[in-house]
Every structure is written in structure tokens, then in C-alpha cells.
């Protein structure tokens, strides 16, 4: 079987033969966090990498696209007002992406599993 047909899903293959995992890192005002508690109505408590626990919400434009559970690693953006208390969830990382973040030391401030 030719090498380019190894993965039919179109995944890129690294030098070690494993699929390449692409991870979006936080930009200027963005933080990493772990979901601690689901509160309902698109809201949840998230423990952030800066040590604060924020009440975060899922914005309407991504509400039906991502499903978040307790323990998931998420990317959040704190609000301009009440930045230490509230924020918006921008992205949920997959298990593989969270493992890459953990391996590279980006989840140091979060006591995750």
C-alpha cells in the first residue's frame, strides 16, 4: 500500500509515523482553563491558568457546535468589564490537543487530571 494512502481521513503524518496534532495556543487576552462545574443556560465555572475561577458562557454563535463537559480543557477570553470574574469560551480542546498542551507545559497553572 502506498505511503500516501495510509490515513484515508486526510491526516498529516509526522516523521515518526504518527498523525500531526495542531493546537491553537492562547493569544494576548486569552487564557486556558478547565471546566469545573456546569451551571446550565450555557454557563459554567472554569478554573483558569492565572488562578482565578471565572463564570464563563458559551456565545450563541458556537453554542450548538461544541458540547462541553466537566474536566474539558477550554480556551477562554475574559470580559473587558469584570475580567477576573467572567469570560467567554472560544474553543474546546480535544483529548489529543489537551495532551499536547500538558506535555509542552501550557497547563501548569491548572490542576487537571
Secondary structure, DSSP 8 states (H G I E B T S, - for coil): --GGGS-TT---B-TTSSB--------TTEEEEEEEEEEETTEEEEEETTS-EEEEEE-GGGTTT----TT-EEEEEE-SSSTTTEEEEEEE--HHHHHHHHHTTTTTTS---
